Amino acid sequence: MVAGTASLVSRDAVRVKYVEVADVLAEIQVAWPSLEALVGDLRGHHFLAVFDPIAGWYRACVAVRPDSPELELPEYVVPGGDFLRVRLQGEPPALYEEIGPAYHSLVQAGGRDDSRPSIEAYRRHDEIDVLMPVR
C-alpha cells in the first residue's frame, strides 16, 4: 500500500444510488456485492462509499449518470465541499484494510465537519481516495 500525505481538495456534489448498512465491517462486506450485482456490468461506473461515523451508517454507492440503468434503490446527493484526502494505492484485498487506518489519520488532523459524511472514492481497482469533510 502506498499512502500519500493528506492534502486539501474540493469536490462537487454527486447524485448516487445506494445500499445502506450499519458501519460495521461484516455488513459493509455484504453491501458491496449486493450493489455490484444490481449494477451488472461495472465498467464505466463510478463507485464510492459515504459514511457517517456519528450516525453509524455506511452507504455503498454508484454515481447516477444519464445512461445509468434504472436501479430500484434510494437516491442521495453526496455533499460537495472541502475535504482532507489521503490517496491509497495497492492491490485488493490488502488495499481495503488500509481504509480505516487512513481515515483515522485524517480524524487525528482535526477539523472534521460533522454535518457532512466522509467518503471513500474508488478511482480504480487499485486506488482509493479517503476523504474527510472539513470546515
N, C-alpha and C positions, 0 to 999 in steps of 0.2 A: 504494500500500500504506500502511496506517495501522497502526503498531505502538504499543501502549501500553507503559508501563513494566512491569517484572517485578513480579509480586505472588505471595504465598504462598497456595496453595489446597490444600484437602484433597479427595481423590477416593476414591470407593468402588471396590472391586474389581469387575471386569466380565468376564463369560464371553463369549468370542468364538470364531468360526471364522475360519481364516486361510489365506493363501497366503504361504509364506516364500521369500525370495530373499536373496542377498547384499546388503549395504548399499552398493549401487553404483547410481548414477542410472539407467543403462541397464536394469538388472534391475528396479528399482522401477517404471519406466515400463511394464514388461510385466506386473508383478504386479497393478496396479490394474484394467486392462481384463479380465484373467483372472478376478479376483474378481467384478467387476461383471457379467460375462457369466453366471457361475454363480448369482448372486443374482436376476438378472432385473429385475423392477420395483424400482427403487432407492428409490422413495418410502416414507417411514416407517421406513427402516432407519438405524441409527446406525453410521457408519463411523469407524474410527480406525486409526492405524498405531502399532505398537510397534517399537522398535529398540534394539539393544544395540550401542553403538559399540565396546565392547571385544571382544565375541564376533564382531561383524561381520555380524549378521543383521538383517533387516527383515521385518516381518510386516504385510501389508495385511489388515485385519480388519473383520468385520461383527459387531456385538453380537448375541448369541443372545437371542431373545425367545420367549414362549410360542407364538406363531403363526409362527415362523420356518420357512421351507422346510427340508426335510432336505437338507443340503449334505454331500457326501462330502469333507469337509475336516477337518484336525486341529482339536482344540479346545484352548483355553488360557484360563486365568484371568489377566487383566491385574491385577497387584497394585495395590491402592489405597495411600493414604498421603498424605504431604505432598509437594507439587511446587512449583517455581518456574514461573510461567506467563507467557508473552507471548502476547497475542491479536493475530493478524494479520487485517487486513481489506483487501479489494481484489478485483479481477477475475482469474480464472484466464486464462491460464496464468502471468501475471506474479506472482500471489499465491504459487504453488508455489515460485517462485525465491527467495522470501524466507524459506522454512522453515529452510534451512541457516544463513544468517546469524543468524536469530533464535535458533536453538539454540546457536550458538557464543557469542552474547552471554550466554546463561544459563550456559554452562560457565565463562566468564570470571568470573562472580559467585562461583563456587566452591561447595563443599559437596555435590557430587553423591554420591548414594547408588548405588554401583556394583552393589549387589545387586538392583536393580530396573531395568527398561527405561525408556527415555524414551518419550514419547507425542506423537503428532500427533492431536488430536481435531478431526474435521471437523464443525463446528457447522452450517454452511450452505455453499452453493457458494462464497460469498464471505467466509467467516470460519473461521479455523483457530486453535485453541489449541495452542501448542507448549509442552510440559511436560517439565521435567527433575526427576527424583526427588531429594529432598534428605533428609539425615539428620535 
